[in-house]
Amino acid sequence: MRPEDLRLYTPAVYTIRVVGILDERWSGYFGGLDIKAEPTGNDSRPITTLTGPMADQAALHGLLNALYE
């Protein structure tokens, strides 16, 4: 997406990476985001990537708060 395509009234697609494993069961809780857990190496903890559109900044803030808790 080009910067000029972004508008205040359209959803944006976000990619959020967290340490640890969240499986697909969390997808509904996180508004249907795609969830992919991947190992990072022999001694490292896995990384989960959440990808998908968020309706607005309030939805993004809610998701980040849920991850924090």
mmCIF file as Biopython writes it, N, C-alpha, C and O atoms, coordinates in Angstrom:
data_model
#
loop_
_atom_site.group_PDB
_atom_site.id
_atom_site.type_symbol
_atom_site.label_atom_id
_atom_site.label_alt_id
_atom_site.label_comp_id
_atom_site.label_asym_id
_atom_site.label_entity_id
_atom_site.label_seq_id
_atom_site.pdbx_PDB_ins_code
_atom_site.Cartn_x
_atom_site.Cartn_y
_atom_site.Cartn_z
_atom_site.occupancy
_atom_site.B_iso_or_equiv
_atom_site.auth_seq_id
_atom_site.auth_asym_id
_atom_site.pdbx_PDB_model_num
ATOM 1   N N  . MET A ? 1  ? 0.840   -1.176  0.000  1.0 0.0 1  A 1 
ATOM 2   C CA . MET A ? 1  ? 0.000   0.000   0.000  1.0 0.0 1  A 1 
ATOM 3   C C  . MET A ? 1  ? 0.884   1.237   0.000  1.0 0.0 1  A 1 
ATOM 4   O O  . MET A ? 1  ? 1.844   1.331   0.764  1.0 0.0 1  A 1 
ATOM 5   N N  . ARG A ? 2  ? 0.557   2.151   -0.838 1.0 0.0 2  A 1 
ATOM 6   C CA . ARG A ? 2  ? 1.302   3.404   -0.916 1.0 0.0 2  A 1 
ATOM 7   C C  . ARG A ? 2  ? 0.788   4.381   0.138  1.0 0.0 2  A 1 
ATOM 8   O O  . ARG A ? 2  ? -0.393  4.341   0.482  1.0 0.0 2  A 1 
ATOM 9   N N  . PRO A ? 3  ? 1.644   5.253   0.656  1.0 0.0 3  A 1 
ATOM 10  C CA . PRO A ? 3  ? 1.211   6.225   1.670  1.0 0.0 3  A 1 
ATOM 11  C C  . PRO A ? 3  ? 0.007   7.052   1.228  1.0 0.0 3  A 1 
ATOM 12  O O  . PRO A ? 3  ? -0.861  7.369   2.041  1.0 0.0 3  A 1 
ATOM 13  N N  . GLU A ? 4  ? -0.050  7.401   -0.046 1.0 0.0 4  A 1 
ATOM 14  C CA . GLU A ? 4  ? -1.177  8.221   -0.511 1.0 0.0 4  A 1 
ATOM 15  C C  . GLU A ? 4  ? -2.490  7.441   -0.549 1.0 0.0 4  A 1 
ATOM 16  O O  . GLU A ? 4  ? -3.557  8.040   -0.676 1.0 0.0 4  A 1 
ATOM 17  N N  . ASP A ? 5  ? -2.424  6.098   -0.439 1.0 0.0 5  A 1 
ATOM 18  C CA . ASP A ? 5  ? -3.632  5.274   -0.396 1.0 0.0 5  A 1 
ATOM 19  C C  . ASP A ? 5  ? -4.241  5.204   1.001  1.0 0.0 5  A 1 
ATOM 20  O O  . ASP A ? 5  ? -5.391  4.793   1.151  1.0 0.0 5  A 1 
ATOM 21  N N  . LEU A ? 6  ? -3.485  5.601   2.026  1.0 0.0 6  A 1 
ATOM 22  C CA . LEU A ? 6  ? -3.983  5.544   3.393  1.0 0.0 6  A 1 
ATOM 23  C C  . LEU A ? 6  ? -4.937  6.707   3.655  1.0 0.0 6  A 1 
ATOM 24  O O  . LEU A ? 6  ? -4.658  7.857   3.319  1.0 0.0 6  A 1 
ATOM 25  N N  . ARG A ? 7  ? -6.057  6.373   4.257  1.0 0.0 7  A 1 
ATOM 26  C CA . ARG A ? 7  ? -7.054  7.371   4.614  1.0 0.0 7  A 1 
ATOM 27  C C  . ARG A ? 7  ? -7.475  7.135   6.058  1.0 0.0 7  A 1 
ATOM 28  O O  . ARG A ? 7  ? -7.343  6.022   6.567  1.0 0.0 7  A 1 
ATOM 29  N N  . LEU A ? 8  ? -7.969  8.150   6.708  1.0 0.0 8  A 1 
ATOM 30  C CA . LEU A ? 8  ? -8.412  8.026   8.094  1.0 0.0 8  A 1 
ATOM 31  C C  . LEU A ? 8  ? -9.628  7.121   8.223  1.0 0.0 8  A 1 
ATOM 32  O O  . LEU A ? 8  ? -9.870  6.575   9.300  1.0 0.0 8  A 1 
ATOM 33  N N  . TYR A ? 9  ? -10.385 6.951   7.176  1.0 0.0 9  A 1 
ATOM 34  C CA . TYR A ? 9  ? -11.631 6.197   7.238  1.0 0.0 9  A 1 
ATOM 35  C C  . TYR A ? 9  ? -11.513 4.780   6.669  1.0 0.0 9  A 1 
ATOM 36  O O  . TYR A ? 9  ? -12.526 4.097   6.521  1.0 0.0 9  A 1 
ATOM 37  N N  . THR A ? 10 ? -10.315 4.333   6.352  1.0 0.0 10 A 1 
ATOM 38  C CA . THR A ? 10 ? -10.136 2.972   5.842  1.0 0.0 10 A 1 
ATOM 39  C C  . THR A ? 10 ? -9.273  2.168   6.806  1.0 0.0 10 A 1 
ATOM 40  O O  . THR A ? 10 ? -8.364  2.712   7.433  1.0 0.0 10 A 1 
ATOM 41  N N  . PRO A ? 11 ? -9.559  0.863   6.926  1.0 0.0 11 A 1 
ATOM 42  C CA . PRO A ? 11 ? -8.730  0.024   7.798  1.0 0.0 11 A 1 
ATOM 43  C C  . PRO A ? 11 ? -7.300  -0.066  7.278  1.0 0.0 11 A 1 
ATOM 44  O O  . PRO A ? 11 ? -7.055  0.039   6.076  1.0 0.0 11 A 1 
ATOM 45  N N  . ALA A ? 12 ? -6.375  -0.258  8.185  1.0 0.0 12 A 1 
ATOM 46  C CA . ALA A ? 12 ? -4.973  -0.459  7.822  1.0 0.0 12 A 1 
ATOM 47  C C  . ALA A ? 12 ? -4.603  -1.891  8.188  1.0 0.0 12 A 1 
ATOM 48  O O  . ALA A ? 12 ? -5.163  -2.464  9.122  1.0 0.0 12 A 1 
ATOM 49  N N  . VAL A ? 13 ? -3.659  -2.465  7.451  1.0 0.0 13 A 1 
ATOM 50  C CA . VAL A ? 13 ? -3.183  -3.814  7.731  1.0 0.0 13 A 1 
ATOM 51  C C  . VAL A ? 13 ? -1.933  -3.710  8.598  1.0 0.0 13 A 1 
ATOM 52  O O  . VAL A ? 13 ? -0.987  -2.995  8.266  1.0 0.0 13 A 1 
ATOM 53  N N  . TYR A ? 14 ? -1.946  -4.434  9.708  1.0 0.0 14 A 1 
ATOM 54  C CA . TYR A ? 14 ? -0.836  -4.411  10.655 1.0 0.0 14 A 1 
ATOM 55  C C  . TYR A ? 14 ? -0.191  -5.779  10.744 1.0 0.0 14 A 1 
ATOM 56  O O  . TYR A ? 14 ? -0.847  -6.800  10.538 1.0 0.0 14 A 1 
ATOM 57  N N  . THR A ? 15 ? 1.086   -5.795  11.048 1.0 0.0 15 A 1 
ATOM 58  C CA . THR A ? 15 ? 1.824   -7.009  11.383 1.0 0.0 15 A 1 
ATOM 59  C C  . THR A ? 15 ? 2.439   -6.768  12.753 1.0 0.0 15 A 1 
ATOM 60  O O  . THR A ? 15 ? 3.219   -5.835  12.949 1.0 0.0 15 A 1 
ATOM 61  N N  . ILE A ? 16 ? 2.070   -7.631  13.698 1.0 0.0 16 A 1 
ATOM 62  C CA . ILE A ? 16 ? 2.541   -7.501  15.076 1.0 0.0 16 A 1 
ATOM 63  C C  . ILE A ? 16 ? 3.231   -8.797  15.447 1.0 0.0 16 A 1 
ATOM 64  O O  . ILE A ? 16 ? 2.678   -9.878  15.244 1.0 0.0 16 A 1 
ATOM 65  N N  . ARG A ? 17 ? 4.441   -8.699  15.990 1.0 0.0 17 A 1 
ATOM 66  C CA . ARG A ? 17 ? 5.199   -9.891  16.395 1.0 0.0 17 A 1 
ATOM 67  C C  . ARG A ? 17 ? 5.341   -9.899  17.912 1.0 0.0 17 A 1 
ATOM 68  O O  . ARG A ? 17 ? 5.698   -8.894  18.527 1.0 0.0 17 A 1 
ATOM 69  N N  . VAL A ? 18 ? 5.053   -11.063 18.500 1.0 0.0 18 A 1 
ATOM 70  C CA . VAL A ? 18 ? 5.180   -11.228 19.949 1.0 0.0 18 A 1 
ATOM 71  C C  . VAL A ? 18 ? 6.018   -12.466 20.241 1.0 0.0 18 A 1 
ATOM 72  O O  . VAL A ? 18 ? 6.016   -13.427 19.471 1.0 0.0 18 A 1 
ATOM 73  N N  . VAL A ? 19 ? 6.725   -12.433 21.351 1.0 0.0 19 A 1 
ATOM 74  C CA . VAL A ? 19 ? 7.528   -13.576 21.770 1.0 0.0 19 A 1 
ATOM 75  C C  . VAL A ? 19 ? 6.596   -14.609 22.397 1.0 0.0 19 A 1 
ATOM 76  O O  . VAL A ? 19 ? 5.750   -14.272 23.226 1.0 0.0 19 A 1 
ATOM 77  N N  . GLY A ? 20 ? 6.758   -15.855 21.999 1.0 0.0 20 A 1 
ATOM 78  C CA . GLY A ? 20 ? 5.933   -16.937 22.526 1.0 0.0 20 A 1 
ATOM 79  C C  . GLY A ? 20 ? 4.993   -17.459 21.454 1.0 0.0 20 A 1 
ATOM 80  O O  . GLY A ? 20 ? 5.024   -17.018 20.305 1.0 0.0 20 A 1 
ATOM 81  N N  . ILE A ? 21 ? 4.157   -18.407 21.852 1.0 0.0 21 A 1 
ATOM 82  C CA . ILE A ? 21 ? 3.254   -19.053 20.903 1.0 0.0 21 A 1 
ATOM 83  C C  . ILE A ? 21 ? 1.808   -18.718 21.233 1.0 0.0 21 A 1 
ATOM 84  O O  . ILE A ? 21 ? 1.340   -18.940 22.350 1.0 0.0 21 A 1 
ATOM 85  N N  . LEU A ? 22 ? 1.115   -18.183 20.247 1.0 0.0 22 A 1 
ATOM 86  C CA . LEU A ? 22 ? -0.338  -18.045 20.277 1.0 0.0 22 A 1 
ATOM 87  C C  . LEU A ? 22 ? -0.851  -18.904 19.130 1.0 0.0 22 A 1 
ATOM 88  O O  . LEU A ? 22 ? -0.460  -18.695 17.982 1.0 0.0 22 A 1 
ATOM 89  N N  . ASP A ? 23 ? -1.724  -19.870 19.425 1.0 0.0 23 A 1 
ATOM 90  C CA . ASP A ? 23 ? -2.198  -20.710 18.331 1.0 0.0 23 A 1 
ATOM 91  C C  . ASP A ? 23 ? -3.452  -20.117 17.687 1.0 0.0 23 A 1 
ATOM 92  O O  . ASP A ? 23 ? -3.942  -19.069 18.107 1.0 0.0 23 A 1 
ATOM 93  N N  . GLU A ? 24 ? -3.962  -20.802 16.665 1.0 0.0 24 A 1 
ATOM 94  C CA . GLU A ? 24 ? -5.084  -20.314 15.870 1.0 0.0 24 A 1 
ATOM 95  C C  . GLU A ? 24 ? -6.346  -20.083 16.697 1.0 0.0 24 A 1 
ATOM 96  O O  . GLU A ? 24 ? -7.216  -19.322 16.273 1.0 0.0 24 A 1 
ATOM 97  N N  . ARG A ? 25 ? -6.473  -20.712 17.856 1.0 0.0 25 A 1 
ATOM 98  C CA . ARG A ? 25 ? -7.666  -20.519 18.690 1.0 0.0 25 A 1 
ATOM 99  C C  . ARG A ? 25 ? -7.824  -19.055 19.103 1.0 0.0 25 A 1 
ATOM 100 O O  . ARG A ? 25 ? -8.933  -18.615 19.406 1.0 0.0 25 A 1 
ATOM 101 N N  . TRP A ? 26 ? -6.731  -18.302 19.119 1.0 0.0 26 A 1 
ATOM 102 C CA . TRP A ? 26 ? -6.784  -16.898 19.502 1.0 0.0 26 A 1 
ATOM 103 C C  . TRP A ? 26 ? -7.291  -16.000 18.377 1.0 0.0 26 A 1 
ATOM 104 O O  . TRP A ? 26 ? -7.594  -14.831 18.617 1.0 0.0 26 A 1 
ATOM 105 N N  . SER A ? 27 ? -7.389  -16.520 17.165 1.0 0.0 27 A 1 
ATOM 106 C CA . SER A ? 27 ? -7.755  -15.710 16.005 1.0 0.0 27 A 1 
ATOM 107 C C  . SER A ? 27 ? -9.089  -14.990 16.206 1.0 0.0 27 A 1 
ATOM 108 O O  . SER A ? 27 ? -9.197  -13.799 15.912 1.0 0.0 27 A 1 
ATOM 109 N N  . GLY A ? 28 ? -10.093 -15.691 16.696 1.0 0.0 28 A 1 
ATOM 110 C CA . GLY A ? 28 ? -11.393 -15.065 16.933 1.0 0.0 28 A 1 
ATOM 111 C C  . GLY A ? 28 ? -11.316 -13.987 17.986 1.0 0.0 28 A 1 
ATOM 112 O O  . GLY A ? 28 ? -11.970 -12.951 17.865 1.0 0.0 28 A 1 
ATOM 113 N N  . TYR A ? 29 ? -10.535 -14.212 19.007 1.0 0.0 29 A 1 
ATOM 114 C CA . TYR A ? 29 ? -10.368 -13.233 20.082 1.0 0.0 29 A 1 
ATOM 115 C C  . TYR A ? 29 ? -9.701  -11.966 19.554 1.0 0.0 29 A 1 
ATOM 116 O O  . TYR A ? 29 ? -9.981  -10.863 20.025 1.0 0.0 29 A 1 
ATOM 117 N N  . PHE A ? 30 ? -8.824  -12.132 18.582 1.0 0.0 30 A 1 
ATOM 118 C CA . PHE A ? 30 ? -8.107  -10.992 18.009 1.0 0.0 30 A 1 
ATOM 119 C C  . PHE A ? 30 ? -8.735  -10.523 16.703 1.0 0.0 30 A 1 
ATOM 120 O O  . PHE A ? 30 ? -8.036  -10.012 15.828 1.0 0.0 30 A 1 
ATOM 121 N N  . GLY A ? 31 ? -10.025 -10.689 16.566 1.0 0.0 31 A 1 
ATOM 122 C CA . GLY A ? 31 ? -10.740 -10.135 15.417 1.0 0.0 31 A 1 
ATOM 123 C C  . GLY A ? 31 ? -10.451 -10.804 14.091 1.0 0.0 31 A 1 
ATOM 124 O O  . GLY A ? 31 ? -10.543 -10.160 13.047 1.0 0.0 31 A 1 
ATOM 125 N N  . GLY A ? 32 ? -10.104 -12.078 14.106 1.0 0.0 32 A 1 
ATOM 126 C CA . GLY A ? 32 ? -9.863  -12.805 12.866 1.0 0.0 32 A 1 
ATOM 127 C C  . GLY A ? 32 ? -8.510  -12.577 12.232 1.0 0.0 32 A 1 
ATOM 128 O O  . GLY A ? 32 ? -8.324  -12.901 11.059 1.0 0.0 32 A 1 
ATOM 129 N N  . LEU A ? 33 ? -7.557  -12.029 12.969 1.0 0.0 33 A 1 
ATOM 130 C CA . LEU A ? 33 ? -6.219  -11.840 12.420 1.0 0.0 33 A 1 
ATOM 131 C C  . LEU A ? 33 ? -5.582  -13.188 12.108 1.0 0.0 33 A 1 
ATOM 132 O O  . LEU A ? 33 ? -5.855  -14.177 12.788 1.0 0.0 33 A 1 
ATOM 133 N N  . ASP A ? 34 ? -4.747  -13.232 11.097 1.0 0.0 34 A 1 
ATOM 134 C CA . ASP A ? 34 ? -3.973  -14.438 10.802 1.0 0.0 34 A 1 
ATOM 135 C C  . ASP A ? 34 ? -2.891  -14.578 11.868 1.0 0.0 34 A 1 
ATOM 136 O O  . ASP A ? 34 ? -2.220  -13.609 12.226 1.0 0.0 34 A 1 
ATOM 137 N N  . ILE A ? 35 ? -2.736  -15.802 12.367 1.0 0.0 35 A 1 
ATOM 138 C CA . ILE A ? 35 ? -1.751  -16.064 13.419 1.0 0.0 35 A 1 
ATOM 139 C C  . ILE A ? 35 ? -0.804  -17.151 12.933 1.0 0.0 35 A 1 
ATOM 140 O O  . ILE A ? 35 ? -1.230  -18.215 12.485 1.0 0.0 35 A 1 
ATOM 141 N N  . LYS A ? 36 ? 0.484   -16.863 13.032 1.0 0.0 36 A 1 
ATOM 142 C CA . LYS A ? 36 ? 1.494   -17.828 12.609 1.0 0.0 36 A 1 
ATOM 143 C C  . LYS A ? 36 ? 2.625   -17.839 13.632 1.0 0.0 36 A 1 
ATOM 144 O O  . LYS A ? 36 ? 3.285   -16.823 13.852 1.0 0.0 36 A 1 
ATOM 145 N N  . ALA A ? 37 ? 2.841   -19.000 14.257 1.0 0.0 37 A 1 
ATOM 146 C CA . ALA A ? 37 ? 3.936   -19.148 15.222 1.0 0.0 37 A 1 
ATOM 147 C C  . ALA A ? 37 ? 5.110   -19.821 14.521 1.0 0.0 37 A 1 
ATOM 148 O O  . ALA A ? 37 ? 4.932   -20.792 13.787 1.0 0.0 37 A 1 
ATOM 149 N N  . GLU A ? 38 ? 6.309   -19.297 14.754 1.0 0.0 38 A 1 
ATOM 150 C CA . GLU A ? 38 ? 7.509   -19.820 14.100 1.0 0.0 38 A 1 
ATOM 151 C C  . GLU A ? 38 ? 8.649   -19.948 15.104 1.0 0.0 38 A 1 
ATOM 152 O O  . GLU A ? 38 ? 8.830   -19.077 15.955 1.0 0.0 38 A 1 
ATOM 153 N N  . PRO A ? 39 ? 9.418   -21.030 15.008 1.0 0.0 39 A 1 
ATOM 154 C CA . PRO A ? 39 ? 10.630  -21.118 15.828 1.0 0.0 39 A 1 
ATOM 155 C C  . PRO A ? 39 ? 11.657  -20.118 15.309 1.0 0.0 39 A 1 
ATOM 156 O O  . PRO A ? 39 ? 11.667  -19.775 14.127 1.0 0.0 39 A 1 
ATOM 157 N N  . THR A ? 40 ? 12.520  -19.655 16.213 1.0 0.0 40 A 1 
ATOM 158 C CA . THR A ? 40 ? 13.529  -18.665 15.809 1.0 0.0 40 A 1 
ATOM 159 C C  . THR A ? 40 ? 14.947  -19.207 15.849 1.0 0.0 40 A 1 
ATOM 160 O O  . THR A ? 40 ? 15.879  -18.517 15.437 1.0 0.0 40 A 1 
ATOM 161 N N  . GLY A ? 41 ? 15.125  -20.398 16.323 1.0 0.0 41 A 1 
ATOM 162 C CA . GLY A ? 41 ? 16.461  -20.971 16.413 1.0 0.0 41 A 1 
ATOM 163 C C  . GLY A ? 41 ? 16.536  -21.950 17.565 1.0 0.0 41 A 1 
ATOM 164 O O  . GLY A ? 41 ? 15.543  -22.178 18.256 1.0 0.0 41 A 1 
ATOM 165 N N  . ASN A ? 42 ? 17.688  -22.521 17.773 1.0 0.0 42 A 1 
ATOM 166 C CA . ASN A ? 42 ? 17.860  -23.553 18.792 1.0 0.0 42 A 1 
ATOM 167 C C  . ASN A ? 42 ? 17.608  -23.059 20.205 1.0 0.0 42 A 1 
ATOM 168 O O  . ASN A ? 42 ? 16.938  -23.738 20.983 1.0 0.0 42 A 1 
ATOM 169 N N  . ASP A ? 43 ? 18.132  -21.891 20.552 1.0 0.0 43 A 1 
ATOM 170 C CA . ASP A ? 43 ? 18.046  -21.406 21.927 1.0 0.0 43 A 1 
ATOM 171 C C  . ASP A ? 43 ? 17.046  -20.278 22.119 1.0 0.0 43 A 1 
ATOM 172 O O  . ASP A ? 43 ? 16.869  -19.796 23.237 1.0 0.0 43 A 1 
ATOM 173 N N  . SER A ? 44 ? 16.393  -19.852 21.055 1.0 0.0 44 A 1 
ATOM 174 C CA . SER A ? 44 ? 15.491  -18.708 21.139 1.0 0.0 44 A 1 
ATOM 175 C C  . SER A ? 44 ? 14.045  -19.153 21.301 1.0 0.0 44 A 1 
ATOM 176 O O  . SER A ? 44 ? 13.657  -20.243 20.881 1.0 0.0 44 A 1 
ATOM 177 N N  . ARG A ? 45 ? 13.270  -18.292 21.914 1.0 0.0 45 A 1 
ATOM 178 C CA . ARG A ? 45 ? 11.848  -18.563 22.043 1.0 0.0 45 A 1 
ATOM 179 C C  . ARG A ? 45 ? 11.157  -18.308 20.715 1.0 0.0 45 A 1 
ATOM 180 O O  . ARG A ? 45 ? 11.605  -17.464 19.937 1.0 0.0 45 A 1 
ATOM 181 N N  . PRO A ? 46 ? 10.074  -19.022 20.443 1.0 0.0 46 A 1 
ATOM 182 C CA . PRO A ? 46 ? 9.353   -18.809 19.184 1.0 0.0 46 A 1 
ATOM 183 C C  . PRO A ? 46 ? 8.718   -17.420 19.124 1.0 0.0 46 A 1 
ATOM 184 O O  . PRO A ? 46 ? 8.511   -16.766 20.147 1.0 0.0 46 A 1 
ATOM 185 N N  . ILE A ? 47 ? 8.419   -16.996 17.916 1.0 0.0 47 A 1 
ATOM 186 C CA . ILE A ? 47 ? 7.783   -15.709 17.669 1.0 0.0 47 A 1 
ATOM 187 C C  . ILE A ? 47 ? 6.441   -15.979 16.998 1.0 0.0 47 A 1 
ATOM 188 O O  . ILE A ? 47 ? 6.358   -16.777 16.064 1.0 0.0 47 A 1 
ATOM 189 N N  . THR A ? 48 ? 5.392   -15.313 17.476 1.0 0.0 48 A 1 
ATOM 190 C CA . THR A ? 48 ? 4.082   -15.386 16.835 1.0 0.0 48 A 1 
ATOM 191 C C  . THR A ? 48 ? 3.840   -14.083 16.090 1.0 0.0 48 A 1 
ATOM 192 O O  . THR A ? 48 ? 4.045   -12.997 16.632 1.0 0.0 48 A 1 
ATOM 193 N N  . THR A ? 49 ? 3.405   -14.202 14.847 1.0 0.0 49 A 1 
ATOM 194 C CA . THR A ? 49 ? 3.110   -13.038 14.018 1.0 0.0 49 A 1 
ATOM 195 C C  . THR A ? 49 ? 1.606   -12.945 13.816 1.0 0.0 49 A 1 
ATOM 196 O O  . THR A ? 49 ? 0.973   -13.900 13.365 1.0 0.0 49 A 1 
ATOM 197 N N  . LEU A ? 50 ? 1.039   -11.798 14.149 1.0 0.0 50 A 1 
ATOM 198 C CA . LEU A ? 50 ? -0.373  -11.498 13.916 1.0 0.0 50 A 1 
ATOM 199 C C  . LEU A ? 50 ? -0.442  -10.537 12.748 1.0 0.0 50 A 1 
ATOM 200 O O  . LEU A ? 50 ? 0.238   -9.511  12.754 1.0 0.0 50 A 1 
ATOM 201 N N  . THR A ? 51 ? -1.254  -10.849 11.738 1.0 0.0 51 A 1 
ATOM 202 C CA . THR A ? 51 ? -1.352  -10.004 10.559 1.0 0.0 51 A 1 
ATOM 203 C C  . THR A ? 51 ? -2.811  -9.840  10.162 1.0 0.0 51 A 1 
ATOM 204 O O  . THR A ? 51 ? -3.579  -10.802 10.158 1.0 0.0 51 A 1 
ATOM 205 N N  . GLY A ? 52 ? -3.180  -8.618  9.831  1.0 0.0 52 A 1 
ATOM 206 C CA . GLY A ? 52 ? -4.524  -8.382  9.334  1.0 0.0 52 A 1 
ATOM 207 C C  . GLY A ? 52 ? -4.946  -6.941  9.495  1.0 0.0 52 A 1 
ATOM 208 O O  . GLY A ? 52 ? -4.224  -6.130  10.075 1.0 0.0 52 A 1 
ATOM 209 N N  . PRO A ? 53 ? -6.130  -6.625  8.973  1.0 0.0 53 A 1 
ATOM 210 C CA . PRO A ? 53 ? -6.627  -5.259  9.047  1.0 0.0 53 A 1 
ATOM 211 C C  . PRO A ? 53 ? -7.212  -4.943  10.421 1.0 0.0 53 A 1 
ATOM 212 O O  . PRO A ? 53 ? -7.816  -5.798  11.069 1.0 0.0 53 A 1 
ATOM 213 N N  . MET A ? 54 ? -7.024  -3.722  10.840 1.0 0.0 54 A 1 
ATOM 214 C CA . MET A ? 54 ? -7.634  -3.208  12.062 1.0 0.0 54 A 1 
ATOM 215 C C  . MET A ? 54 ? -8.523  -2.044  11.650 1.0 0.0 54 A 1 
ATOM 216 O O  . MET A ? 54 ? -8.129  -1.215  10.830 1.0 0.0 54 A 1 
ATOM 217 N N  . ALA A ? 55 ? -9.716  -1.984  12.213 1.0 0.0 55 A 1 
ATOM 218 C CA . ALA A ? 55 ? -10.701 -0.981  11.800 1.0 0.0 55 A 1 
ATOM 219 C C  . ALA A ? 55 ? -10.218 0.445   12.061 1.0 0.0 55 A 1 
ATOM 220 O O  . ALA A ? 55 ? -10.441 1.344   11.251 1.0 0.0 55 A 1 
ATOM 221 N N  . ASP A ? 56 ? -9.552  0.639   13.203 1.0 0.0 56 A 1 
ATOM 222 C CA . ASP A ? 56 ? -9.108  1.985   13.556 1.0 0.0 56 A 1 
ATOM 223 C C  . ASP A ? 56 ? -8.079  1.888   14.682 1.0 0.0 56 A 1 
ATOM 224 O O  . ASP A ? 56 ? -7.709  0.794   15.108 1.0 0.0 56 A 1 
ATOM 225 N N  . GLN A ? 57 ? -7.624  3.045   15.155 1.0 0.0 57 A 1 
ATOM 226 C CA . GLN A ? 57 ? -6.605  3.054   16.205 1.0 0.0 57 A 1 
ATOM 227 C C  . GLN A ? 57 ? -7.137  2.504   17.517 1.0 0.0 57 A 1 
ATOM 228 O O  . GLN A ? 57 ? -6.378  1.920   18.291 1.0 0.0 57 A 1 
ATOM 229 N N  . ALA A ? 58 ? -8.425  2.678   17.784 1.0 0.0 58 A 1 
ATOM 230 C CA . ALA A ? 58 ? -9.004  2.136   19.012 1.0 0.0 58 A 1 
ATOM 231 C C  . ALA A ? 58 ? -8.938  0.604   19.003 1.0 0.0 58 A 1 
ATOM 232 O O  . ALA A ? 58 ? -8.650  -0.008  20.031 1.0 0.0 58 A 1 
ATOM 233 N N  . ALA A ? 59 ? -9.202  -0.012  17.856 1.0 0.0 59 A 1 
ATOM 234 C CA . ALA A ? 59 ? -9.114  -1.465  17.740 1.0 0.0 59 A 1 
ATOM 235 C C  . ALA A ? 59 ? -7.671  -1.931  17.930 1.0 0.0 59 A 1 
ATOM 236 O O  . ALA A ? 59 ? -7.420  -2.934  18.597 1.0 0.0 59 A 1 
ATOM 237 N N  . LEU A ? 60 ? -6.740  -1.210  17.349 1.0 0.0 60 A 1 
ATOM 238 C CA . LEU A ? 60 ? -5.322  -1.541  17.516 1.0 0.0 60 A 1 
ATOM 239 C C  . LEU A ? 60 ? -4.916  -1.410  18.977 1.0 0.0 60 A 1 
ATOM 240 O O  . LEU A ? 60 ? -4.219  -2.277  19.504 1.0 0.0 60 A 1 
ATOM 241 N N  . HIS A ? 61 ? -5.338  -0.354  19.629 1.0 0.0 61 A 1 
ATOM 242 C CA . HIS A ? 61 ? -5.023  -0.140  21.041 1.0 0.0 61 A 1 
ATOM 243 C C  . HIS A ? 61 ? -5.599  -1.271  21.899 1.0 0.0 61 A 1 
ATOM 244 O O  . HIS A ? 61 ? -4.933  -1.753  22.815 1.0 0.0 61 A 1 
ATOM 245 N N  . GLY A ? 62 ? -6.830  -1.694  21.607 1.0 0.0 62 A 1 
ATOM 246 C CA . GLY A ? 62 ? -7.449  -2.794  22.331 1.0 0.0 62 A 1 
ATOM 247 C C  . GLY A ? 62 ? -6.675  -4.086  22.157 1.0 0.0 62 A 1 
ATOM 248 O O  . GLY A ? 62 ? -6.497  -4.837  23.116 1.0 0.0 62 A 1 
ATOM 249 N N  . LEU A ? 63 ? -6.211  -4.355  20.942 1.0 0.0 63 A 1 
ATOM 250 C CA . LEU A ? 63 ? -5.421  -5.558  20.675 1.0 0.0 63 A 1 
ATOM 251 C C  . LEU A ? 63 ? -4.115  -5.508  21.448 1.0 0.0 63 A 1 
ATOM 252 O O  . LEU A ? 63 ? -3.732  -6.497  22.073 1.0 0.0 63 A 1 
ATOM 253 N N  . LEU A ? 64 ? -3.430  -4.383  21.417 1.0 0.0 64 A 1 
ATOM 254 C CA . LEU A ? 64 ? -2.157  -4.264  22.135 1.0 0.0 64 A 1 
ATOM 255 C C  . LEU A ? 64 ? -2.357  -4.419  23.640 1.0 0.0 64 A 1 
ATOM 256 O O  . LEU A ? 64 ? -1.526  -5.028  24.313 1.0 0.0 64 A 1 
ATOM 257 N N  . ASN A ? 65 ? -3.443  -3.878  24.172 1.0 0.0 65 A 1 
ATOM 258 C CA . ASN A ? 65 ? -3.738  -4.058  25.591 1.0 0.0 65 A 1 
ATOM 259 C C  . ASN A ? 65 ? -4.002  -5.520  25.918 1.0 0.0 65 A 1 
ATOM 260 O O  . ASN A ? 65 ? -3.541  -6.008  26.950 1.0 0.0 65 A 1 
ATOM 261 N N  . ALA A ? 66 ? -4.735  -6.231  25.062 1.0 0.0 66 A 1 
ATOM 262 C CA . ALA A ? 66 ? -5.022  -7.643  25.293 1.0 0.0 66 A 1 
ATOM 263 C C  . ALA A ? 66 ? -3.733  -8.461  25.282 1.0 0.0 66 A 1 
ATOM 264 O O  . ALA A ? 66 ? -3.569  -9.369  26.097 1.0 0.0 66 A 1 
ATOM 265 N N  . LEU A ? 67 ? -2.832  -8.149  24.376 1.0 0.0 67 A 1 
ATOM 266 C CA . LEU A ? 67 ? -1.551  -8.856  24.325 1.0 0.0 67 A 1 
ATOM 267 C C  . LEU A ? 67 ? -0.732  -8.572  25.570 1.0 0.0 67 A 1 
ATOM 268 O O  . LEU A ? 67 ? -0.065  -9.465  26.093 1.0 0.0 67 A 1 
ATOM 269 N N  . TYR A ? 68 ? -0.777  -7.346  26.046 1.0 0.0 68 A 1 
ATOM 270 C CA . TYR A ? 68 ? -0.011  -6.966  27.221 1.0 0.0 68 A 1 
ATOM 271 C C  . TYR A ? 68 ? -0.504  -7.700  28.471 1.0 0.0 68 A 1 
ATOM 272 O O  . TYR A ? 68 ? 0.289   -8.117  29.316 1.0 0.0 68 A 1 
ATOM 273 N N  . GLU A ? 69 ? -1.831  -7.849  28.571 1.0 0.0 69 A 1 
ATOM 274 C CA . GLU A ? 69 ? -2.405  -8.517  29.738 1.0 0.0 69 A 1 
ATOM 275 C C  . GLU A ? 69 ? -2.123  -9.992  29.676 1.0 0.0 69 A 1 
ATOM 276 O O  . GLU A ? 69 ? -2.525  -10.735 30.572 1.0 0.0 69 A 1 
#
